[in-house]
Every structure is written in structure tokens, then in C-alpha cells.
Amino acid sequence: MRFWRIVAGDPEFRSKILGDWLRKNYISIGYDDPNQVSRRRFDEMEIGDRVVVVADGYIFAIGEVTSELYMMEEPDLYDYRRDVLWYKVTKERYDEFPPSLKNKLSYAQTMIELSRDEWESLVLHLIH
């Protein structure tokens, strides 16, 4: 099992993308180039991996990947998708997390991997 942080879309379409993810239980990425770093990471995800969704200084959801990669074309949304079971949907600032985790959550790359310790710290903070 691996742990991932994904940013909810391009700022221009972020609210539409994030809302669709949370309502329809999936995450997506739009890079057509399989060699692009975030696309490679998205391709590496497996069923059972955990994911945290962030945008604009907030955590919006944590969940578990429940499907293989698939394609779905919809206007203004990303084509490459994976279904997710959301454990918690929220809107919580992450500025009070330990500095190393806060930096990872705010990193500009669309997708990055988190360590098990970082994931556990994140979950403990969201539960309490």
C-alpha cells in the first residue's frame, strides 16, 4: 500500500473538478504524456492505495483507491481516472501540520507520494 497526495486540478477549473471528484467518488489527472511525472505516479497507483486531496491550502478529502485506471471524457474534466472510497470529506487548513508534512501537502507537483508516517500523522490530525 502506498500513500499519495493529489492536487484537485488546474485553478481555472478547480471548483468544478473538486466538486465532481467528491460527488462521484473518483480522482483524475489530465496528462496525455505517460512520461510526465504526475501521470507516471497516477499510473503507478494500485487498488488499496490511500489518497489525500488538497487545494488552495486545504485538505478536502482522504480515501482509498478502489479501481484500476480508466478513461472517461467529459468537458472541463480530466480523462484519466480512478475510483475512490472517501473516508472523510472535509475542508481543513493544513497550515498547522508539522513543517515537513505541510511542505509536502503544499508542494506544486500535481501528485507526490507520502510516507506511512506522514499519512498516519495526517489521519490522526483529521480524526481529532
C-alpha positions as CSV (number, residue, x, y, z in Angstrom):
1,M,0.0,0.0,0.0
2,R,1.2,3.5,-0.9
3,F,0.1,6.9,0.1
4,W,-0.5,9.8,-2.3
5,R,-1.3,13.5,-2.2
6,I,-3.0,14.9,-5.3
7,V,-3.9,18.5,-6.1
8,A,-7.5,19.0,-7.2
9,G,-7.0,20.4,-10.7
10,D,-6.0,23.4,-12.5
11,P,-7.0,26.6,-10.7
12,E,-9.2,27.7,-13.6
13,F,-11.5,24.6,-13.3
14,R,-10.6,23.6,-9.7
15,S,-14.1,24.0,-8.1
16,K,-15.8,22.0,-10.9
17,I,-13.1,19.3,-10.8
18,L,-13.1,19.0,-7.0
19,G,-16.9,19.0,-6.7
20,D,-17.1,16.3,-9.3
21,W,-14.5,14.1,-7.6
22,L,-16.3,14.4,-4.2
23,R,-19.8,13.8,-5.6
24,K,-18.9,10.9,-8.0
25,N,-16.1,9.3,-5.9
26,Y,-13.1,9.4,-8.1
27,I,-9.8,11.3,-8.8
28,S,-8.4,12.2,-12.1
29,I,-5.4,13.5,-14.0
30,G,-5.2,15.1,-17.4
31,Y,-1.7,14.5,-18.7
32,D,-1.7,12.6,-22.0
33,D,2.0,12.1,-21.8
34,P,2.6,8.8,-19.9
35,N,6.2,10.0,-19.2
36,Q,5.1,13.1,-17.3
37,V,6.0,12.7,-13.6
38,S,2.5,13.1,-12.1
39,R,0.9,10.9,-14.9
40,R,3.5,8.2,-14.1
41,R,2.6,8.3,-10.4
42,F,-1.1,8.2,-11.2
43,D,-0.4,5.1,-13.4
44,E,1.6,3.5,-10.5
45,M,-1.3,3.7,-8.1
46,E,-3.0,0.5,-7.1
47,I,-6.3,-0.6,-5.7
48,G,-6.0,-0.1,-1.9
49,D,-3.6,2.8,-2.0
50,R,-4.6,5.8,0.1
51,V,-5.0,9.3,-1.2
52,V,-5.4,12.8,0.2
53,V,-6.9,15.6,-1.9
54,V,-5.6,19.1,-1.4
55,A,-6.1,22.5,-3.0
56,D,-5.5,26.2,-2.0
57,G,-4.2,25.4,1.4
58,Y,-6.9,22.9,2.4
59,I,-7.4,19.2,2.7
60,F,-10.7,18.3,1.1
61,A,-10.8,14.5,1.4
62,I,-9.0,11.3,2.3
63,G,-9.8,8.0,0.8
64,E,-8.8,4.7,-0.7
65,V,-8.3,3.9,-4.4
66,T,-10.9,1.2,-5.5
67,S,-10.4,0.8,-9.3
68,E,-7.8,0.4,-12.0
69,L,-7.1,3.3,-14.3
70,Y,-9.8,4.1,-16.8
71,M,-10.7,6.8,-19.3
72,M,-13.8,9.0,-19.4
73,E,-14.1,12.1,-21.5
74,E,-16.2,15.0,-20.1
75,P,-15.9,18.7,-20.9
76,D,-13.6,20.6,-18.5
77,L,-12.7,17.4,-16.5
78,Y,-9.7,15.2,-16.7
79,D,-9.8,12.0,-18.7
80,Y,-7.6,9.6,-16.7
81,R,-9.5,8.4,-13.6
82,R,-9.5,6.1,-10.6
83,D,-12.5,5.4,-8.4
84,V,-12.1,6.3,-4.7
85,L,-13.9,5.4,-1.5
86,W,-13.9,8.6,0.5
87,Y,-13.2,8.0,4.2
88,K,-13.6,11.7,5.1
89,V,-14.7,14.7,3.1
90,T,-13.7,17.9,4.9
91,K,-12.3,21.4,4.4
92,E,-9.5,21.7,6.8
93,R,-6.4,24.0,6.6
94,Y,-3.1,22.2,6.8
95,D,-1.0,25.2,8.0
96,E,-0.8,23.7,11.5
97,F,0.7,20.4,10.4
98,P,4.4,19.7,11.2
99,P,6.6,21.7,8.8
100,S,7.8,18.8,6.7
101,L,4.2,17.4,6.1
102,K,2.9,20.9,5.5
103,N,5.6,21.4,2.8
104,K,4.6,18.1,1.1
105,L,0.9,19.0,1.2
106,S,1.6,22.4,-0.4
107,Y,4.2,21.2,-3.0
108,A,3.4,22.4,-6.5
109,Q,3.6,19.0,-8.2
110,T,0.2,17.5,-9.0
111,M,0.9,14.2,-7.4
112,I,3.5,13.2,-4.8
113,E,4.0,10.1,-2.6
114,L,3.7,10.4,1.2
115,S,5.4,8.1,3.7
116,R,3.4,5.9,6.0
117,D,4.4,8.2,9.0
118,E,3.2,11.2,7.1
119,W,-0.1,9.5,6.2
120,E,-0.7,8.4,9.8
121,S,0.1,11.9,11.1
122,L,-2.4,13.3,8.6
123,V,-5.2,10.9,9.6
124,L,-4.6,11.4,13.3
125,H,-4.9,15.1,12.9
126,L,-8.1,14.8,10.8
127,I,-9.8,12.4,13.3
128,H,-9.2,14.6,16.4
